[in-house]
């Protein structure tokens, strides 16, 4: 696995990932878990998800580099395109879960 320096909006993290696309998906997943926790037990209110002190908001693009933060040569991935990919995976996983539980 490669180490990616991921930056977008308020997010700045180092992620071990097989490739840059998967690291970008991780960034989307991190932001989305704030509004729809995927591993929460029971109901979680919107207030509980939005009041977190470590709130992450993404910018228009996600910058990924294997060298470091703030690199001008970092790969730029459009945040909306990465979100669309994440959403497709999320929907597929929901369908699979329903099939397995029925």
Backbone as a printed PyTorch tensor [residue, N CA C, xyz], in Angstrom:
tensor([[[  0.8310,  -1.1800,   0.0000],
         [  0.0000,   0.0000,   0.0000],
         [  0.8750,   1.2440,   0.0000]],

        [[  0.3540,   2.2390,  -0.6740],
         [  1.0520,   3.5210,  -0.7350],
         [  0.5120,   4.4610,   0.3350]],

        [[  1.3000,   5.4540,   0.6970],
         [  0.8920,   6.4770,   1.6440],
         [  0.5130,   7.7130,   0.8310]],

        [[ -0.7160,   8.2080,   1.0500],
         [ -1.1840,   9.3950,   0.3480],
         [ -1.4310,  10.5200,   1.3340]],

        [[ -0.9760,  11.6990,   0.9680],
         [ -1.2460,  12.9130,   1.7140],
         [ -2.4950,  13.5080,   1.0670]],

        [[ -3.5920,  13.5280,   1.8130],
         [ -4.8990,  13.9140,   1.2860],
         [ -5.2920,  15.2580,   1.8720]],

        [[ -5.6570,  16.1940,   0.9790],
         [ -6.0810,  17.5260,   1.4120],
         [ -7.3090,  17.9610,   0.6320]],

        [[ -8.2850,  18.5200,   1.3490],
         [ -9.4590,  19.1160,   0.7220],
         [-10.2190,  19.8850,   1.7830]],

        [[-10.5030,  21.1440,   1.5300],
         [-11.2160,  21.9440,   2.5210],
         [-10.4860,  21.9120,   3.8490]],

        [[-11.1840,  21.4640,   4.8980],
         [-10.5690,  21.3870,   6.2320],
         [ -9.9140,  20.0370,   6.4970]],

        [[-10.0330,  19.1160,   5.5580],
         [ -9.4520,  17.7830,   5.7310],
         [ -7.9790,  17.7880,   5.3320]],

        [[ -7.1740,  17.2240,   6.1980],
         [ -5.7400,  17.0490,   5.9440],
         [ -5.3320,  15.7750,   6.6680]],

        [[ -5.0200,  14.7160,   5.8970],
         [ -4.7400,  13.4270,   6.5170],
         [ -3.7560,  12.6300,   5.6790]],

        [[ -3.1110,  11.6860,   6.3400],
         [ -2.2320,  10.7310,   5.6600],
         [ -2.9680,   9.4020,   5.6630]],

        [[ -3.1240,   8.8150,   4.4740],
         [ -3.9320,   7.6090,   4.3090],
         [ -3.1240,   6.5330,   3.6000]],

        [[ -3.1530,   5.3140,   4.1330],
         [ -2.5830,   4.1680,   3.4290],
         [ -3.6610,   3.6460,   2.4880]],

        [[ -3.3440,   3.5560,   1.2080],
         [ -4.3410,   3.1410,   0.2290],
         [ -3.6600,   2.4750,  -0.9570]],

        [[ -4.4040,   1.6060,  -1.6290],
         [ -3.8710,   0.9200,  -2.8090],
         [ -3.6340,   1.8890,  -3.9590]],

        [[ -4.4670,   2.9340,  -4.0470],
         [ -4.2970,   3.9240,  -5.1180],
         [ -4.9560,   5.2450,  -4.7250]],

        [[ -4.7530,   6.2610,  -5.5410],
         [ -5.2590,   7.6030,  -5.2440],
         [ -6.7820,   7.6480,  -5.2500]],

        [[ -7.4270,   6.9130,  -6.1520],
         [ -8.8900,   6.9130,  -6.1980],
         [ -9.4830,   6.4000,  -4.8900]],

        [[ -8.9020,   5.3590,  -4.3450],
         [ -9.4020,   4.8180,  -3.0720],
         [ -9.1270,   5.7830,  -1.9250]],

        [[ -8.0360,   6.4960,  -1.9760],
         [ -7.7570,   7.5010,  -0.9480],
         [ -8.7830,   8.6350,  -1.0320]],

        [[ -9.1820,   9.0160,  -2.2400],
         [-10.2110,  10.0480,  -2.4180],
         [-11.5490,   9.5460,  -1.8880]],

        [[-11.8720,   8.2780,  -2.1230],
         [-13.1080,   7.6960,  -1.5900],
         [-13.0990,   7.7270,  -0.0620]],

        [[-11.9380,   7.4820,   0.5280],
         [-11.8200,   7.5590,   1.9830],
         [-12.1620,   8.9680,   2.4610]],

        [[-11.6920,   9.9990,   1.7440],
         [-11.9770,  11.3870,   2.1250],
         [-13.4770,  11.6560,   2.0770]],

        [[-14.1390,  11.1970,   1.0340],
         [-15.5870,  11.3750,   0.9190],
         [-16.2820,  10.6460,   2.0660]],

        [[-15.8720,   9.4170,   2.3170],
         [-16.4790,   8.6140,   3.3750],
         [-16.3260,   9.2990,   4.7320]],

        [[-15.1780,   9.8570,   4.9930],
         [-14.9320,  10.5740,   6.2460],
         [-15.8920,  11.7420,   6.4070]],

        [[-16.0860,  12.5010,   5.3420],
         [-17.0020,  13.6410,   5.3970],
         [-18.4510,  13.1740,   5.5280]],

        [[-18.8290,  12.1290,   4.8290],
         [-20.2100,  11.6590,   4.8500],
         [-20.5930,  11.0280,   6.1800]],

        [[-19.6370,  10.4370,   6.8740],
         [-19.9500,   9.8270,   8.1750],
         [-20.4170,  10.8530,   9.1990]],

        [[-20.1340,  12.1180,   8.9700],
         [-20.5900,  13.1650,   9.8840],
         [-22.0970,  13.3520,   9.8140]],

        [[-22.6660,  13.1600,   8.6430],
         [-24.0970,  13.3940,   8.4630],
         [-24.9100,  12.1140,   8.4140]],

        [[-24.2520,  10.9880,   8.1560],
         [-24.9500,   9.7050,   8.1580],
         [-24.0080,   8.6210,   8.6530]],

        [[-23.8070,   8.5740,   9.9800],
         [-22.8850,   7.5850,  10.5430],
         [-23.2670,   6.1740,  10.1180]],

        [[-22.3200,   5.4650,   9.5300],
         [-22.6000,   4.1480,   8.9860],
         [-22.4240,   3.0490,  10.0010]],

        [[-21.7470,   3.3230,  11.0930],
         [-21.5220,   2.2900,  12.0930],
         [-22.1870,   2.6230,  13.4330]],

        [[-23.0840,   3.5920,  13.4210],
         [-23.7520,   3.9960,  14.6560],
         [-24.8020,   2.9620,  15.0610]],

        [[-24.9100,   2.7580,  16.3480],
         [-25.9250,   1.8610,  16.8800],
         [-27.0900,   2.7330,  17.3340]],

        [[-28.2910,   2.4540,  16.8490],
         [-29.4580,   3.2440,  17.2140],
         [-29.5430,   4.5030,  16.3700]],

        [[-30.4600,   5.3600,  16.7550],
         [-30.6780,   6.5980,  16.0290],
         [-29.6610,   7.6630,  16.4350]],

        [[-29.2000,   8.4220,  15.4680],
         [-28.2830,   9.5270,  15.7230],
         [-28.9390,  10.7750,  15.1530]],

        [[-29.0970,  11.8120,  15.9730],
         [-29.7550,  13.0260,  15.5150],
         [-28.8020,  13.8770,  14.6770]],

        [[-29.3840,  14.7330,  13.8620],
         [-28.5810,  15.6330,  13.0320],
         [-27.7250,  16.5350,  13.9100]],

        [[-28.2560,  16.9680,  15.0530],
         [-27.4890,  17.8220,  15.9560],
         [-26.2510,  17.1000,  16.4660]],

        [[-26.3870,  15.8070,  16.7720],
         [-25.2470,  15.0380,  17.2560],
         [-24.1690,  14.9300,  16.1910]],

        [[-24.5550,  14.8300,  14.9360],
         [-23.5660,  14.6500,  13.8800],
         [-22.9190,  15.9680,  13.4780]],

        [[-23.6170,  17.0860,  13.6320],
         [-23.0870,  18.3700,  13.1680],
         [-22.3320,  19.1520,  14.2320]],

        [[-22.4640,  18.7850,  15.5100],
         [-21.8100,  19.5270,  16.5780],
         [-20.3930,  19.0540,  16.8770]],

        [[-19.9010,  18.1090,  16.1260],
         [-18.5760,  17.5540,  16.3980],
         [-17.5110,  18.6270,  16.2110]],

        [[-16.5250,  18.6400,  17.1190],
         [-15.4690,  19.6440,  17.0290],
         [-14.4930,  19.3430,  15.8990]],

        [[-14.4890,  18.1110,  15.4280],
         [-13.5800,  17.7430,  14.3390],
         [-14.3150,  17.7010,  13.0000]],

        [[-15.2590,  18.6140,  12.8280],
         [-16.0700,  18.6950,  11.6000],
         [-15.1650,  18.8350,  10.3720]],

        [[-15.4540,  18.0320,   9.3660],
         [-14.6930,  18.0590,   8.1210],
         [-15.5830,  18.5930,   7.0170]],

        [[-15.0920,  19.5730,   6.2810],
         [-15.7930,  20.0220,   5.0770],
         [-14.7890,  19.9660,   3.9340]],

        [[-15.2430,  19.4170,   2.8260],
         [-14.3660,  19.2370,   1.6760],
         [-14.4670,  20.4230,   0.7320]],

        [[-13.3980,  20.6620,   0.0010],
         [-13.3800,  21.7110,  -1.0120],
         [-13.8750,  21.1670,  -2.3410]],

        [[-13.7230,  21.9450,  -3.3820],
         [-14.1770,  21.5460,  -4.7140],
         [-13.3550,  20.4030,  -5.2910]],

        [[-12.1400,  20.2480,  -4.8080],
         [-11.3030,  19.1510,  -5.2930],
         [-10.5550,  18.5260,  -4.1120]],

        [[-10.0930,  17.3120,  -4.3610],
         [ -9.3080,  16.5870,  -3.3750],
         [ -7.8940,  16.4740,  -3.9370]],

        [[ -6.8960,  16.9340,  -3.1840],
         [ -5.5070,  16.8690,  -3.6230],
         [ -4.8580,  15.6590,  -2.9700]],

        [[ -4.1860,  14.8680,  -3.8070],
         [ -3.5310,  13.6560,  -3.3130],
         [ -2.0940,  13.6220,  -3.7910]],

        [[ -1.1880,  13.3630,  -2.8580],
         [  0.2260,  13.2830,  -3.1880],
         [  0.8620,  12.1500,  -2.3960]],

        [[  1.8300,  11.4990,  -2.9840],
         [  2.5930,  10.4840,  -2.2590],
         [  3.8530,  11.0850,  -1.6470]],

        [[  4.0520,  12.3960,  -1.8380],
         [  5.2700,  13.0480,  -1.3700],
         [  5.0410,  13.8870,  -0.1200]],

        [[  3.9310,  14.6400,  -0.0780],
         [  3.6760,  15.4910,   1.0820],
         [  2.5130,  16.4360,   0.8480]],

        [[  2.1880,  17.2160,   1.8790],
         [  1.1040,  18.1920,   1.8070],
         [  1.5500,  19.4310,   1.0320]],

        [[  0.5700,  20.1100,   0.4310],
         [  0.8260,  21.3820,  -0.2220],
         [  1.6290,  21.3040,  -1.5010]],

        [[  1.6240,  20.1770,  -2.1480],
         [  2.4100,  19.9870,  -3.3760],
         [  1.6490,  20.5210,  -4.5860]],

        [[  2.3310,  21.3070,  -5.4050],
         [  1.7070,  21.8160,  -6.6260],
         [  1.4990,  20.7080,  -7.6550]],

        [[  2.2710,  19.6290,  -7.5460],
         [  2.1430,  18.5240,  -8.4970],
         [  1.1830,  17.4340,  -7.9990]],

        [[  0.4130,  17.7270,  -6.9390],
         [ -0.5310,  16.7450,  -6.3970],
         [ -1.6320,  16.4480,  -7.4150]],

        [[ -2.1000,  15.2180,  -7.4020],
         [ -3.2240,  14.8140,  -8.2320],
         [ -4.4730,  15.5120,  -7.7170]],

        [[ -5.2610,  16.0810,  -8.6150],
         [ -6.4990,  16.7740,  -8.2580],
         [ -7.6780,  15.9080,  -8.7140]],

        [[ -8.5350,  15.5350,  -7.7810],
         [ -9.7370,  14.7860,  -8.1250],
         [-10.9330,  15.6430,  -7.7500]],

        [[-11.8620,  15.8120,  -8.6850],
         [-13.0650,  16.5930,  -8.4450],
         [-13.8750,  15.9510,  -7.3170]],

        [[-14.2170,  16.7250,  -6.3020],
         [-14.9210,  16.1960,  -5.1430],
         [-16.2800,  15.6290,  -5.5250]],

        [[-17.0120,  16.3040,  -6.4110],
         [-18.3320,  15.8180,  -6.8030],
         [-18.2280,  14.4830,  -7.5450]],

        [[-17.2360,  14.3380,  -8.4100],
         [-17.0510,  13.0660,  -9.1050],
         [-16.7040,  11.9490,  -8.1320]],

        [[-15.8590,  12.2440,  -7.1540],
         [-15.5130,  11.2450,  -6.1290],
         [-16.7480,  10.8990,  -5.3050]],

        [[-17.5810,  11.9080,  -5.0080],
         [-18.8110,  11.6520,  -4.2690],
         [-19.7480,  10.7440,  -5.0650]],

        [[-19.8740,  10.9840,  -6.3570],
         [-20.7290,  10.1310,  -7.1890],
         [-20.2560,   8.6780,  -7.1390]],

        [[-18.9630,   8.4670,  -7.2110],
         [-18.4030,   7.1230,  -7.1340],
         [-18.6970,   6.5090,  -5.7590]],

        [[-18.4930,   7.2710,  -4.6840],
         [-18.7790,   6.8020,  -3.3380],
         [-20.2500,   6.4240,  -3.2090]],

        [[-21.1350,   7.2610,  -3.7480],
         [-22.5690,   7.0110,  -3.6660],
         [-22.9470,   5.7210,  -4.3940]],

        [[-22.3680,   5.4720,  -5.5590],
         [-22.6340,   4.2370,  -6.2950],
         [-22.2210,   3.0160,  -5.4740]],

        [[-21.0610,   3.1060,  -4.8370],
         [-20.6050,   2.0070,  -3.9860],
         [-21.5140,   1.8200,  -2.7830]],

        [[-21.9600,   2.9200,  -2.1830],
         [-22.8390,   2.8620,  -1.0270],
         [-24.1630,   2.1960,  -1.3840]],

        [[-24.7560,   2.5780,  -2.5140],
         [-26.0200,   1.9900,  -2.9580],
         [-25.8460,   0.4960,  -3.2340]],

        [[-24.7450,   0.1320,  -3.8790],
         [-24.4820,  -1.2860,  -4.1520],
         [-24.3500,  -2.0780,  -2.8630]],

        [[-23.6800,  -1.5190,  -1.8640],
         [-23.5180,  -2.2060,  -0.5870],
         [-24.8580,  -2.3620,   0.1360]],

        [[-25.7160,  -1.3510,   0.0640],
         [-27.0510,  -1.4530,   0.6660],
         [-27.8610,  -2.5730,   0.0160]],

        [[-27.8030,  -2.6600,  -1.3130],
         [-28.5230,  -3.7110,  -2.0340],
         [-27.9840,  -5.0880,  -1.6490]],

        [[-26.6830,  -5.2010,  -1.5570],
         [-26.0750,  -6.4690,  -1.1790],
         [-26.4810,  -6.8680,   0.2390]],

        [[-26.4850,  -5.9100,   1.1450],
         [-26.8890,  -6.1920,   2.5190],
         [-28.3370,  -6.6720,   2.5740]],

        [[-29.2250,  -6.0400,   1.8140],
         [-30.6210,  -6.4520,   1.7900],
         [-30.7590,  -7.8830,   1.2430]],

        [[-29.9810,  -8.2000,   0.2250],
         [-30.0200,  -9.5630,  -0.3370],
         [-29.5510, -10.5880,   0.6860]],

        [[-28.5050, -10.2530,   1.4110],
         [-27.9490, -11.1870,   2.3870],
         [-28.8670, -11.3770,   3.5920]],

        [[-29.6300, -10.3470,   3.9330],
         [-30.5090, -10.4270,   5.0970],
         [-31.8830, -11.0160,   4.7700]],

        [[-32.2020, -11.1570,   3.4970],
         [-33.5210, -11.7010,   3.1470],
         [-33.5160, -13.1910,   2.9470]]])
